[in-house]
Amino acid sequence: MVERTDPLPVTRQCKLLGLPRSTFYHVPEPVSDRDLELMSLIDRCHLKHPYYGSRRIRDWLEDNGQRVNRKKIRRLMRTMGLAALYPKRNLSLANQAHKVYPYLLKGIVIDCPNQVWATDITFIPMARGFVYLVAIMDWYSRRVLSWRVSNTLDAGFCIDALKEAIERHGAPEIFNTDQGSQFTSEDFTGVLKKHHIRISMDGKGRWIDNVFVERLWRSVKYEEVYIKAYDNMGEARRSLGKYFNFYNSERRHQSLDRRTPDSVYYQHAAKLAA
């Protein structure tokens, strides 16, 4: 990182790091209240109609009294990390320099906890600003094993969530993600390889492969985020923590025969220990 107080000149530091000086001196402009309002509306539209691209979102916004040109919608969607289902749905764009792994879940029977884990990232609006949320879920029980919030879309908070899940619950057999740059990065996949976890990635156009995490986002937003307005990241973190505790331990799922994720996850582990 470039430090102004370092005896080495900034020019030399930037050169050693391969960083353009213009990047170091650039001061990002804060997101305006108007853009934050539009981003919140775009997020709601995308959650309801994930197959909508910028043209149809523009029409949806116009139907809801917001006249916005398509160029601005595209810019805001890039900031949010959103893309329509065509050709694929992901929160972050793939990095062509990163290795993409094959999809491993086709045709397999998932019949126990810690057999397959999945993850994804979503955009979380606040009263002023926004954050990104990553969660790691056990596919069989739908239990949220760990999560993190961040104000940037780098891989760091995803890696922290992954390490916490493994530390608390052990390593799964397979870990499934989309092809976002956070999950294809060597730092992220390196953690999986270190624990001998098989890496699975959704193919293009196969957003349905991570459908359980997508359903989690719908629950989080309609049951928690949209009925609150977090003032800051600390409040978002505290409130989301309470929600995930509720989601795991109290919220019954029809797909789990009206059991909670905690009961499915831990009852199966108890049977194996017996």
VEXMARDREN-898138 format. One record per residue (C-alpha): x, y, z; residue in three letters; residue number from 1. Coordinates in pm, 1 decimal. Layout:
BEGIN
        xx        yy        zz  res    n
         X         Y         Z  ALA  NUM
...
***
This chain:
BEGIN
        xx        yy        zz  res    n
       0.0       0.0       0.0  MET    1
     124.8     348.3     -83.9  VAL    2
     203.1     559.2     223.9  GLU    3
     255.0     935.4     205.5  ARG    4
     466.5     924.4     524.9  THR    5
     707.9     666.0     384.9  ASP    6
    1057.2     804.6     304.7  PRO    7
    1030.1     644.7     -39.2  LEU    8
     867.6     893.1    -283.7  PRO    9
     507.8     824.7    -384.0  VAL   10
     617.3     804.0    -748.8  THR   11
     859.7     522.9    -665.6  ARG   12
     608.4     338.9    -444.7  GLN   13
     348.2     344.9    -722.5  CYS   14
     602.6     218.2    -973.2  LYS   15
     706.9     -72.5    -747.9  LEU   16
     341.8    -166.6    -693.7  LEU   17
     248.5    -126.5   -1059.6  GLY   18
     -10.5     132.6    -955.7  LEU   19
     -82.0     439.6   -1173.3  PRO   20
     -28.6     759.5    -978.4  ARG   21
    -366.0     883.9   -1100.7  SER   22
    -527.1     591.3    -916.9  THR   23
    -348.2     682.6    -592.7  PHE   24
    -449.2    1049.2    -610.1  TYR   25
    -806.6     980.3    -719.6  HIS   26
   -1069.1    1063.0    -456.0  VAL   27
   -1397.8     879.6    -525.1  PRO   28
   -1713.5    1088.1    -513.8  GLU   29
   -1979.0     978.4    -263.0  PRO   30
   -2293.2     821.6    -404.5  VAL   31
   -2570.4    1080.4    -422.2  SER   32
   -2902.0    1041.8    -241.1  ASP   33
   -3075.4    1020.5    -577.7  ARG   34
   -2851.7     735.2    -692.1  ASP   35
   -2899.7     552.4    -362.1  LEU   36
   -3276.6     577.1    -408.2  GLU   37
   -3251.0     441.2    -762.4  LEU   38
   -3018.4     160.7    -652.7  MET   39
   -3268.1      53.8    -388.8  SER   40
   -3546.2      46.1    -650.5  LEU   41
   -3327.1    -143.5    -898.1  ILE   42
   -3248.3    -397.8    -625.6  ASP   43
   -3619.1    -456.6    -563.0  ARG   44
   -3687.5    -489.7    -933.9  CYS   45
   -3397.9    -731.7    -982.2  HIS   46
   -3509.2    -948.6    -691.9  LEU   47
   -3862.6    -966.9    -833.4  LYS   48
   -3760.0    -998.1   -1200.0  HIS   49
   -3402.2   -1135.9   -1209.2  PRO   50
   -3425.4   -1182.4   -1586.7  TYR   51
   -3471.4    -806.5   -1648.1  TYR   52
   -3184.3    -627.9   -1819.1  GLY   53
   -3122.4    -252.9   -1815.9  SER   54
   -3389.3    -182.2   -2081.8  ARG   55
   -3669.2    -356.3   -1894.3  ARG   56
   -3555.8    -213.7   -1560.5  ILE   57
   -3572.9     130.9   -1721.9  ARG   58
   -3932.9      57.1   -1824.9  ASP   59
   -4014.0     -77.7   -1476.6  TRP   60
   -3876.1     237.6   -1317.1  LEU   61
   -4076.7     454.5   -1558.0  GLU   62
   -4392.8     262.7   -1465.2  ASP   63
   -4312.4     348.7   -1104.0  ASN   64
   -4270.8     720.2   -1173.1  GLY   65
   -3893.3     728.0   -1219.1  GLN   66
   -3764.5     845.3   -1557.2  ARG   67
   -3400.3     737.3   -1587.0  VAL   68
   -3190.6     685.4   -1898.3  ASN   69
   -3053.8     340.0   -1967.4  ARG   70
   -2689.2     448.5   -1948.7  LYS   71
   -2731.2     551.2   -1586.3  LYS   72
   -2913.8     228.7   -1501.0  ILE   73
   -2628.8      26.5   -1648.8  ARG   74
   -2375.8     225.1   -1445.7  ARG   75
   -2567.9     172.3   -1122.2  LEU   76
   -2610.1    -198.7   -1194.0  MET   77
   -2233.0    -230.7   -1237.7  ARG   78
   -2182.3     -55.6    -903.3  THR   79
   -2426.9    -296.3    -742.2  MET   80
   -2275.1    -594.8    -920.6  GLY   81
   -2607.1    -695.2   -1076.5  LEU   82
   -2660.8    -863.9   -1410.5  ALA   83
   -2965.0   -1018.6   -1577.4  ALA   84
   -3003.8   -1393.1   -1620.6  LEU   85
   -2870.2   -1370.4   -1973.3  TYR   86
   -2616.3   -1516.0   -2016.7  PRO   87
   -2577.2   -1571.1   -1642.8  LYS   88
   -2665.0   -1414.1   -1311.8  ARG   89
   -2381.4   -1321.1   -1080.1  ASN   90
   -2299.2   -1040.3    -845.3  LEU   91
   -1947.3    -991.7    -972.2  SER   92
   -1801.6   -1020.8   -1318.4  LEU   93
   -1571.3   -1309.0   -1392.3  ALA   94
   -1198.5   -1246.5   -1415.1  ASN   95
   -1074.4   -1401.7   -1738.2  GLN   96
    -731.4   -1460.9   -1582.3  ALA   97
    -876.4   -1684.5   -1311.2  HIS   98
    -929.7   -2055.5   -1354.6  LYS   99
   -1292.5   -2169.0   -1385.0  VAL  100
   -1376.2   -2508.5   -1237.4  TYR  101
   -1637.8   -2755.8   -1368.6  PRO  102
   -1984.5   -2796.9   -1222.9  TYR  103
   -1985.8   -3108.8   -1002.0  LEU  104
   -2342.6   -3131.0    -873.7  LEU  105
   -2521.3   -3264.8   -1180.7  LYS  106
   -2687.9   -3595.1   -1102.0  GLY  107
   -2554.6   -3636.1    -748.0  ILE  108
   -2779.6   -3702.1    -447.6  VAL  109
   -2721.9   -3458.1    -161.9  ILE  110
   -2842.0   -3640.7     147.0  ASP  111
   -2644.1   -3510.0     443.6  CYS  112
   -2501.9   -3189.2     594.9  PRO  113
   -2149.4   -3080.6     500.1  ASN  114
   -2169.7   -3269.2     173.3  GLN  115
   -2214.8   -2951.4     -34.1  VAL  116
   -2180.3   -2587.5      64.9  TRP  117
   -2274.4   -2291.7    -154.2  ALA  118
   -2215.6   -1917.8    -144.3  THR  119
   -2312.3   -1593.1    -315.1  ASP  120
   -2301.1   -1215.2    -267.1  ILE  121
   -2589.2    -967.8    -265.7  THR  122
   -2639.1    -591.1    -248.3  PHE  123
   -2783.1    -450.7      77.8  ILE  124
   -2924.9     -93.8      73.4  PRO  125
   -2905.7     121.2     386.7  MET  126
   -3060.1     453.8     486.3  ALA  127
   -2745.9     624.6     358.0  ARG  128
   -2520.1     410.4     143.1  GLY  129
   -2501.9      38.6      88.6  PHE  130
   -2298.4    -271.2     170.6  VAL  131
   -2246.1    -614.7      20.6  TYR  132
   -2340.0    -935.1     200.7  LEU  133
   -2185.9   -1279.6     148.2  VAL  134
   -2325.1   -1594.6     307.3  ALA  135
   -2213.3   -1956.5     311.6  ILE  136
   -2494.7   -2210.0     324.8  MET  137
   -2511.6   -2583.1     379.4  ASP  138
   -2704.8   -2712.5      77.9  TRP  139
   -2877.9   -3004.6     253.5  TYR  140
   -3005.9   -2824.0     563.7  SER  141
   -3022.7   -2465.7     421.3  ARG  142
   -2836.3   -2355.2     733.5  ARG  143
   -2635.6   -2031.0     709.4  VAL  144
   -2291.7   -2134.6     836.1  LEU  145
   -2122.7   -1794.1     821.8  SER  146
   -2163.7   -1450.6     667.3  TRP  147
   -1990.2   -1114.9     632.6  ARG  148
   -2071.6    -761.1     518.3  VAL  149
   -1834.0    -530.3     331.6  SER  150
   -1838.5    -190.5     160.9  ASN  151
   -1625.3    -322.4    -126.4  THR  152
   -1650.9    -616.8    -363.6  LEU  153
   -1303.4    -755.9    -307.1  ASP  154
   -1243.7   -1118.4    -210.9  ALA  155
   -1133.9   -1048.3     146.5  GLY  156
   -1471.1   -1065.4     320.5  PHE  157
   -1562.6   -1379.8     125.6  CYS  158
   -1241.5   -1548.9     239.8  ILE  159
   -1307.8   -1447.7     601.3  ASP  160
   -1655.7   -1603.4     586.1  ALA  161
   -1515.2   -1921.2     431.2  LEU  162
   -1244.6   -1959.4     695.5  LYS  163
   -1496.5   -1907.0     976.3  GLU  164
   -1734.1   -2169.2     834.2  ALA  165
   -1455.8   -2427.5     805.7  ILE  166
   -1321.0   -2348.3    1152.8  GLU  167
   -1664.9   -2389.8    1310.5  ARG  168
   -1808.4   -2676.8    1107.5  HIS  169
   -1521.6   -2858.7     939.4  GLY  170
   -1472.9   -2893.2     565.2  ALA  171
   -1745.8   -2996.8     318.3  PRO  172
   -1689.1   -3243.4      37.5  GLU  173
   -1785.1   -2992.8    -236.6  ILE  174
   -1804.7   -2614.0    -242.5  PHE  175
   -2024.8   -2459.1    -513.7  ASN  176
   -2009.7   -2097.0    -633.0  THR  177
   -2078.3   -1887.6    -939.9  ASP  178
   -1792.7   -1764.3   -1159.2  GLN  179
   -1755.6   -1427.6    -986.0  GLY  180
   -1400.9   -1297.7    -954.7  SER  181
   -1411.4   -1320.5    -573.6  GLN  182
   -1471.2   -1695.1    -587.4  PHE  183
   -1233.8   -1775.6    -873.7  THR  184
    -945.6   -1583.5    -714.7  SER  185
    -642.5   -1784.0    -611.2  GLU  186
    -675.2   -1659.2    -252.7  ASP  187
   -1028.9   -1799.3    -225.1  PHE  188
    -974.5   -2127.4    -409.8  THR  189
    -646.4   -2169.5    -223.4  GLY  190
    -836.5   -2202.0     105.5  VAL  191
   -1057.1   -2471.0     -49.1  LEU  192
    -758.6   -2660.9    -187.3  LYS  193
    -577.0   -2641.6     146.7  LYS  194
    -867.0   -2828.8     308.2  HIS  195
    -901.0   -3074.7      16.1  HIS  196
   -1247.0   -2945.3     -78.1  ILE  197
   -1364.1   -3016.0    -431.9  ARG  198
   -1447.0   -2694.3    -619.0  ILE  199
   -1767.1   -2666.6    -822.9  SER  200
   -1874.3   -2362.4   -1025.6  MET  201
   -2203.1   -2283.6   -1198.3  ASP  202
   -2192.1   -2282.2   -1575.7  GLY  203
   -2301.1   -1988.2   -1789.5  LYS  204
   -2675.0   -1941.1   -1782.4  GLY  205
   -2712.4   -2182.2   -1488.1  ARG  206
   -2810.9   -1943.1   -1210.0  TRP  207
   -3055.9   -2212.4   -1095.2  ILE  208
   -2756.9   -2414.8    -971.2  ASP  209
   -2730.9   -2177.2    -673.6  ASN  210
   -3105.0   -2141.5    -626.9  VAL  211
   -3102.8   -2210.3    -251.5  PHE  212
   -2881.0   -1908.3    -185.0  VAL  213
   -3101.3   -1699.5    -417.5  GLU  214
   -3402.9   -1798.8    -206.7  ARG  215
   -3209.9   -1698.7     104.4  LEU  216
   -3157.9   -1350.1     -41.6  TRP  217
   -3528.9   -1315.8    -107.5  ARG  218
   -3605.1   -1406.9     255.6  SER  219
   -3334.7   -1177.1     395.1  VAL  220
   -3451.9    -878.2     195.2  LYS  221
   -3828.3    -910.7     234.0  TYR  222
   -3821.8   -1022.6     597.2  GLU  223
   -3534.8    -804.8     721.1  GLU  224
   -3367.6    -549.5     494.1  VAL  225
   -3668.3    -387.0     325.1  TYR  226
   -3854.5    -330.0     652.0  ILE  227
   -3555.5    -158.5     811.9  LYS  228
   -3317.2     122.9     721.4  ALA  229
   -2971.5      59.8     862.3  TYR  230
   -2791.6     381.5     957.5  ASP  231
   -2443.6     232.6     921.4  ASN  232
   -2254.4     -88.4     865.0  MET  233
   -2236.5    -165.7    1236.4  GLY  234
   -2613.6    -154.1    1268.2  GLU  235
   -2653.2    -364.0     952.1  ALA  236
   -2414.3    -622.9    1095.1  ARG  237
   -2597.8    -642.2    1429.0  ARG  238
   -2944.4    -661.6    1275.4  SER  239
   -2846.4    -918.0    1011.9  LEU  240
   -2685.6   -1125.6    1286.3  GLY  241
   -3015.7   -1139.7    1473.1  LYS  242
   -3199.1   -1230.5    1154.3  TYR  243
   -2965.4   -1516.6    1066.1  PHE  244
   -3000.7   -1654.7    1419.1  ASN  245
   -3378.3   -1646.1    1368.6  PHE  246
   -3346.5   -1794.7    1020.1  TYR  247
   -3140.7   -2088.8    1144.0  ASN  248
   -3309.4   -2165.3    1474.0  SER  249
   -3673.7   -2051.0    1448.7  GLU  250
   -3784.1   -2006.9    1089.0  ARG  251
   -3943.4   -2329.7     962.1  ARG  252
   -3899.3   -2426.0     595.7  HIS  253
   -4162.1   -2607.7     392.3  GLN  254
   -3886.2   -2772.3     189.8  SER  255
   -3749.1   -2917.7     515.4  LEU  256
   -4086.1   -3066.3     622.5  ASP  257
   -4146.9   -2757.3     835.3  ARG  258
   -3828.8   -2804.2    1034.0  ARG  259
   -3566.6   -2541.5    1099.3  THR  260
   -3220.5   -2549.5     937.2  PRO  261
   -3060.2   -2596.3    1279.9  ASP  262
   -3271.5   -2902.0    1359.2  SER  263
   -3195.2   -3065.5    1023.0  VAL  264
   -2823.9   -2986.7    1042.3  TYR  265
   -2762.8   -3096.7    1401.2  TYR  266
   -3005.3   -3392.0    1413.1  GLN  267
   -2824.8   -3556.4    1126.4  HIS  268
   -2490.8   -3498.4    1296.5  ALA  269
   -2631.6   -3652.7    1616.8  ALA  270
   -2739.5   -3963.1    1425.8  LYS  271
   -2390.6   -4008.1    1285.3  LEU  272
   -2240.6   -3972.7    1633.6  ALA  273
   -2480.0   -4227.0    1785.6  ALA  274
***
